[in-house]
Amino acid sequence: MNSLSQEIQQKLIQDYFKINGENLFTDFSIETDEKKPPLRCHRIILFARSQFFKDLFQKSKTEDKITIQDIPRKVLQQTLSYLYSGICDIDETKFVDFLKVAEKFQLDELKKHLEVVIKDKISVGNVLSIFNALASLNLSYPEIQKESEKIIKQNIKAILKTEEFLSLSEETLEKILSIKQIQHKALVHIFQGLLKWGKHRYGVSSIEEMDQKKVEEFQNLIQNLMLKIQLQNITIRQIEEMKKLKFFDEIPQQIQFNINLLAKKNKQDQEIEKLQQETEKVKKKIIKTVNQENQEKPKKPKKPKTKDEPKKEDLGPFVGSSIITKKIYAQYLKAWLKDDSFFNHLQICFSAAKDGFDCKIFHQKCDDRKKTLVLIKTTENFIFGGYTSVGWQKGSNKKKDLGCRCLYLFLEKPQKSQTH
């Protein structure tokens, strides 16, 4: 079968477009809530082009009109033109209405066209109306959704200042706050925006204008929304900045507690990670030094080994230790301590394996001893510990040791056959 020429196809489109404009032999009406005549059209065209109308006419073959109130008359006119001719003049100010009508009439081809057109036209000025329509009406436009989230992430500070932001529904706001990687640098502005949105919702400029019941409702609402914010990267500096601003006192106490706690944890995690990196550097340096020494030493003739003869290593002060069992561990500790005199004169003052785990015995043997090294080996063969220059003491008379350091080795691998 030969396809029609482009000229004939163009003439066919024009003829169908004329049919729509002349209102001849129409048998169906679309009414709106605007005080204007209904839009007249042909059932057969609607039946052929829209799954929505196909289902409608199959249920009722005598149906001759329908009322649509949530879509402007002009958008419906443009949609009818599209159904007749395949051509649709999309008004940028009516993007949301076109999204709604394409979804309502189940026009898959128009939906694909809208995704291409609208995706390239999303801006700070219209992104909230588009995102709100997708969220509140549960519209399925994946590419538009993805681009909207991208624009919101990149322009969150500007978006928080718009009037349209204050009119968002709670459901839409939750979805915005749940967007991954919302810039944590804008966290202060996000908190301010939420509080401003909440006060706008209750019609007040300050929470002091509310009665106690309203205050509780307001704080519960804000707390639920703030819990949606991605706070993984919050810093103590950001919290200190917020505390200087007036709005901080309006943040619910539970949220203040949570962000303070999380900021401290983030700081500790960063310090531990830094310490682990430094420890790893020292470890690599020692291994490199040991390898160089082994290469430089002249090779001695190997003695024949017997099955019962264990391999001996120079462990320095750790001879007989059940924790430091390899030469490289001893060398690692020596380099880490940076005090050869202290290292060479190390003596065991307390061993849990021999003395037990009673803290009284620990204090009897270790109190008032300055410069102590603590080593711990877990049941999974991980080794860690710490060093302090201040003597151990019982009671509450604590001294701050600025030279106190923690040590993380993680050198031993767990034994698969080990039982605990």
C-alpha positions in Angstrom: 0.0 0.0 0.0 1.5 3.3 -1.1 1.7 6.1 1.5 0.0 9.5 0.8 2.2 12.3 -0.4 3.1 15.1 2.0 0.9 17.4 0.0 -2.2 15.2 0.4 -1.4 14.7 4.1 -1.3 18.4 4.6 -4.6 18.9 2.7 -6.2 16.2 4.9 -5.1 18.0 8.1 -6.5 21.3 6.8 -9.9 19.6 6.0 -10.2 18.1 9.4 -9.2 21.5 11.0 -12.0 23.1 8.9 -14.5 20.6 10.1 -13.6 21.5 13.7 -14.0 25.2 13.0 -17.2 25.2 11.0 -19.3 23.2 13.6 -21.2 21.4 10.9 -23.0 18.2 11.7 -21.7 18.2 15.3 -23.4 15.8 17.7 -21.5 16.3 21.0 -20.9 19.3 23.4 -18.3 20.0 26.0 -19.5 22.5 28.5 -17.3 24.6 31.0 -18.1 26.7 34.0 -17.4 29.8 31.9 -20.4 31.8 30.7 -19.8 30.9 27.1 -21.4 28.6 24.5 -20.4 24.9 24.8 -17.7 23.6 22.5 -19.3 21.6 19.7 -17.6 18.5 18.2 -18.1 15.1 16.6 -18.4 11.9 18.6 -16.7 9.8 15.9 -13.5 12.0 16.1 -13.5 11.9 19.9 -14.1 8.1 19.8 -11.2 7.5 17.4 -8.7 9.8 19.1 -9.2 9.6 22.8 -9.4 6.5 25.1 -11.3 8.6 27.6 -14.2 9.3 25.1 -14.0 5.8 23.7 -14.8 4.4 27.1 -17.4 7.1 27.7 -19.3 6.4 24.5 -19.2 2.6 24.9 -20.9 3.0 28.3 -23.5 5.3 26.9 -24.2 5.5 23.2 -26.7 8.3 23.6 -24.4 10.6 25.7 -24.3 14.0 23.9 -22.6 16.3 26.3 -20.0 16.5 29.1 -19.1 19.2 31.6 -15.5 19.9 32.5 -14.9 22.6 35.2 -11.2 22.3 36.2 -9.7 23.1 32.7 -10.0 26.5 31.0 -12.2 26.7 27.9 -9.3 28.0 25.7 -7.2 24.9 26.6 -10.1 22.6 25.7 -10.4 24.4 22.4 -6.7 23.8 21.6 -7.0 20.2 22.7 -10.0 19.7 20.3 -7.9 21.2 17.5 -5.2 18.7 18.3 -7.7 15.8 18.2 -8.9 16.9 14.7 -5.6 17.9 13.1 -2.7 16.7 15.3 -1.6 20.3 15.8 -1.6 22.0 19.2 -0.6 25.5 20.0 0.7 25.2 23.6 0.5 28.4 25.7 3.4 28.5 28.1 1.2 30.1 30.8 -1.1 27.1 30.6 1.4 24.2 30.9 -0.3 22.8 34.0 -3.7 22.8 32.3 -2.4 21.0 29.2 -0.8 18.4 31.5 -4.1 17.9 33.2 -6.2 17.6 30.0 -3.7 15.2 28.3 -3.9 13.0 31.4 -7.7 13.2 31.7 -8.4 12.4 28.0 -5.6 9.8 28.0 -3.8 11.3 25.0 -0.5 9.5 25.0 0.9 11.2 21.9 0.1 14.6 23.4 1.7 13.6 26.7 4.9 12.7 24.9 4.9 16.0 23.0 4.2 18.0 26.2 7.2 16.3 28.0 9.5 17.4 25.3 8.2 21.0 25.1 7.8 21.6 28.8 11.0 20.0 29.9 13.0 22.7 28.0 10.8 25.5 29.3 10.9 24.8 33.1 12.3 27.8 35.0 12.4 29.2 38.5 9.2 31.1 37.7 7.0 28.1 36.8 8.7 25.1 38.4 6.6 25.1 41.6 3.3 25.2 39.7 4.5 22.3 37.5 5.9 20.3 40.4 2.8 21.0 42.5 0.5 19.7 39.6 2.6 16.5 39.3 2.5 15.9 43.0 -1.1 16.9 43.9 -2.7 15.3 40.8 -0.4 12.3 40.8 0.4 13.0 37.1 3.0 10.7 35.4 5.6 12.7 33.5 9.0 11.2 34.4 11.2 13.6 32.4 9.3 16.7 33.6 9.5 15.4 37.2 13.3 14.9 36.9 14.0 18.3 35.4 11.7 20.0 38.0 13.7 18.4 40.8 16.9 19.5 39.2 15.7 23.2 38.9 14.5 23.1 42.5 17.8 21.8 43.8 19.8 24.4 41.9 17.7 27.3 42.8 16.3 26.4 46.2 17.2 29.8 47.8 15.3 31.8 45.2 12.3 29.4 45.2 11.9 29.7 48.9 11.4 33.5 48.5 8.5 33.2 46.0 4.9 33.8 46.9 3.9 30.5 45.2 6.0 28.6 47.8 3.8 29.9 50.6 0.7 28.5 48.8 2.1 24.9 48.4 0.2 22.1 50.0 1.7 20.1 52.8 1.9 17.1 50.6 3.8 18.9 47.8 6.2 20.5 50.4 7.0 17.1 51.8 7.9 15.9 48.3 10.2 18.9 47.7 12.0 18.4 51.1 12.4 14.7 50.2 14.3 15.5 47.0 17.8 13.9 47.3 20.8 16.2 47.7 18.9 19.4 48.4 21.8 21.8 48.9 22.8 21.5 52.5 24.5 25.0 52.2 20.9 26.4 51.9 19.8 24.7 55.1 19.3 28.0 57.1 17.1 29.3 54.3 15.1 26.1 54.2 14.4 26.3 57.9 13.4 30.0 57.5 11.2 29.2 54.5 9.4 26.4 56.4 8.6 28.6 59.4 7.4 31.4 57.1 5.2 28.9 55.2 3.7 27.6 58.4 2.9 31.1 59.7 1.3 31.9 56.3 -0.8 28.8 56.5 -2.1 29.9 59.9 -2.5 33.5 58.8 -0.2 35.0 61.4 3.1 36.9 61.2 4.4 35.5 64.6 3.6 32.5 66.7 2.9 34.9 69.6 -0.4 35.6 67.8 -1.6 32.0 68.2 -3.3 30.4 71.2 -1.6 27.4 72.9 -3.5 24.9 70.9 -2.6 26.5 67.6 1.1 26.8 68.7 1.2 23.0 69.4 -0.4 22.3 66.0 2.0 24.6 64.3 5.1 23.1 66.0 3.9 19.5 65.2 3.4 20.5 61.5 6.8 22.1 61.2 8.5 19.3 63.1 7.0 16.7 60.7 8.2 18.7 57.7 11.7 19.3 59.0 12.1 15.6 59.6 12.0 15.2 55.8 15.1 17.4 55.3 18.3 15.6 54.4 20.5 16.5 57.4 23.4 14.0 56.8 25.9 16.8 56.1 24.8 19.4 58.7 27.7 21.1 60.5 28.1 22.7 63.9 29.0 26.0 62.1 25.6 25.9 60.4 23.8 25.4 63.7 25.8 28.3 65.2 24.8 30.5 62.3 21.1 29.6 62.8 21.3 30.3 66.6 22.3 33.9 65.8 19.1 34.4 63.9 15.7 35.2 65.5 13.8 32.4 63.8 15.9 29.7 65.6 13.7 30.0 68.8 10.6 29.1 66.7 12.1 25.8 65.7 10.5 23.0 67.8 12.7 21.8 70.7 12.9 18.2 69.4 14.2 19.4 66.0 16.8 21.6 67.8 18.0 18.7 69.8 18.1 16.4 66.7 20.2 18.8 64.6 22.6 19.5 67.5 23.1 15.8 68.1 23.5 15.0 64.4 26.1 17.9 63.9 28.2 16.6 66.8 28.0 13.0 65.4 29.1 14.3 61.9 32.0 16.1 63.5 33.1 13.0 65.4 32.8 10.9 62.2 35.0 13.4 60.4 37.6 13.3 63.1 37.6 9.5 63.2 37.9 9.3 59.4 40.8 11.8 59.5 42.6 9.8 62.3 42.1 6.5 60.3 43.6 8.1 57.3 46.6 9.3 59.2 47.0 5.9 60.8 46.8 4.2 57.4 49.6 6.6 56.2 51.8 5.6 59.1 51.1 1.9 58.5 52.1 2.2 54.8 55.2 4.1 55.7 56.3 1.4 58.1 55.6 -1.4 55.7 57.6 0.4 53.0 60.5 0.9 55.5 60.5 -2.7 56.5 60.5 -3.9 52.9 63.4 -1.6 52.1 65.4 -2.9 55.2 64.7 -6.5 54.1 66.0 -5.8 50.6 69.2 -4.1 51.9 70.1 -6.9 54.4 72.3 -9.6 53.1 70.5 -12.9 52.9 71.7 -15.4 55.4 71.7 -19.1 54.7 68.4 -20.6 55.8 68.4 -23.1 58.6 66.4 -26.2 58.1 63.1 -25.9 59.9 61.5 -28.5 62.0 57.8 -28.9 62.4 57.8 -28.1 66.1 60.0 -25.0 65.8 57.8 -21.9 65.7 59.0 -18.8 63.9 60.4 -16.1 66.3 60.0 -12.4 65.7 61.7 -9.5 67.5 58.8 -7.9 69.4 60.8 -5.7 71.6 59.0 -4.9 74.9 56.0 -7.0 73.7 57.6 -10.4 74.0 55.0 -12.8 75.4 52.1 -10.4 74.6 48.9 -12.1 73.3 48.0 -8.8 71.4 51.2 -7.6 69.8 52.2 -10.9 68.1 54.0 -9.6 65.0 57.1 -7.5 64.5 55.3 -5.1 62.2 52.8 -4.3 65.0 55.6 -3.4 67.4 57.2 -1.2 64.7 53.9 0.4 64.0 53.4 1.3 67.6 57.0 2.6 68.0 56.5 5.0 65.0 53.0 6.1 66.2 54.2 6.9 69.8 57.2 9.0 68.5 59.0 8.3 71.9 61.7 5.7 71.6 62.6 6.0 75.3 59.0 5.4 76.4 58.6 2.5 73.9 61.8 0.7 75.0 60.9 0.8 78.7 57.3 -0.4 78.3 56.2 -2.8 81.1 52.9 -4.5 81.6 51.2 -3.1 84.6 47.8 -4.6 84.0 46.6 -7.5 81.9 42.9 -8.4 81.8 43.8 -11.9 80.6 45.8 -12.5 83.9 44.3 -9.9 86.3 40.7 -10.2 85.3 38.2 -7.4 84.4 37.6 -6.0 87.8 38.0 -2.2 87.6 39.3 -2.0 91.2 42.2 -4.2 90.4 42.8 -2.0 87.3 43.0 1.1 89.4 45.2 -0.5 92.1 47.8 -1.4 89.4 47.4 1.7 87.1 46.5 4.7 89.1 49.0 7.6 89.1 51.1 6.0 86.4 51.9 8.7 83.8 52.3 7.9 80.2 50.3 4.7 79.7 49.5 2.7 76.6 46.2 0.7 76.4 45.8 -2.0 73.9 42.6 -4.0 73.4 42.0 -7.0 71.2 38.3 -7.9 70.4 36.9 -11.4 70.1 36.9 -10.8 66.4 40.7 -10.1 66.4 40.5 -6.4 65.8 43.1 -4.4 67.7 42.7 -0.8 68.9 43.7 1.3 71.9 45.0 4.7 73.1 47.7 6.7 74.7 47.6 9.3 77.6 50.3 11.2 79.5 48.0 11.8 82.5 47.9 9.2 85.3 44.7 7.2 85.8 42.6 8.1 88.8 39.3 7.1 90.5 36.5 9.5 91.3 35.4 12.7 89.6 38.7 14.7 89.7 39.3 14.4 86.0 42.2 16.1 84.2 42.2 17.0 80.5 45.0 15.5 78.6 45.7 17.5 75.5 48.1 14.9 74.3 45.7 12.0 74.5 45.4 10.1 71.3 43.4 7.2 70.0 44.8 4.4 67.9 43.0 2.3 65.4 44.9 -0.6 63.9 42.3 -3.0 62.4 45.1 -5.3 61.3 44.0 -8.8 62.2 41.4 -10.6 60.1 38.6 -12.5 61.8 39.1 -16.2 62.0 36.3 -18.0 60.2 36.5 -21.0 62.4 36.5 -19.0 65.6 33.5 -19.3 67.9 32.4 -16.7 70.5 
